[in-house]
Amino acid sequence: MAASLSSSVVSAAGAGLGGLGGIAGGMGAGTGAGPSAAAERLVAESAWDLLYLELVATERRLFRTDTDTDAAYNKLELLGYRVGYGLAEKATRERTRFVDTLDVIKFLCKDVWIATFKKQIDNLKTNHRGVYVLTDNSFRWLTRMASDGHTTNDAVKAIIADHLAFPCGLVRGVLANFGIPTTVTAEATSLPQCTFQIKMVKQ
């Protein structure tokens, strides 16, 4: 069941993930790929939302235990990594590859975020020493998770953490495709706001 869902998620992401295909589709202008070709790769947002919710629930049910609370998170993060890596490959196929790290981060904050979540990152900060903090004031995948906007309950925090595993992996995968190894963590203390912290890994 989990393996089948994981394969479905990868397939859905490759087909568009509610708009991801738009990046590559937009870049196809002038190369024979028209709007209809891009549209054919899109996946209905409602279908993706339901698939993602079921994937997280299934991974938690099968792999999260009292003795191993990280198993489900790690599997979801790795799945996101695979999707992000493939997305970056697809999105930059028809354009010059970025060489500057900040340009890659900006590409992530704008192009990737708009295609994936229908908006760009609201705030980007860096300490200029390899740490970037991305803030999304209304993170799409958290908007339906709580009505009071707070995450004080430990059980709720655990659920939210698992829901953020995939996007953390997606961010890490996008950056890895550009040859930038990172660790990515996310925190949501006041829903639906979410903060992603990216740390460059020295090699």
Summary of the structure (lengths in Angstrom):
residues: 203
radius of gyration: 16.7
end to end distance: 37.4
largest distance: 54.4
contacts: 630
relative contact order: 0.15
helix: 54%
strand: 12%
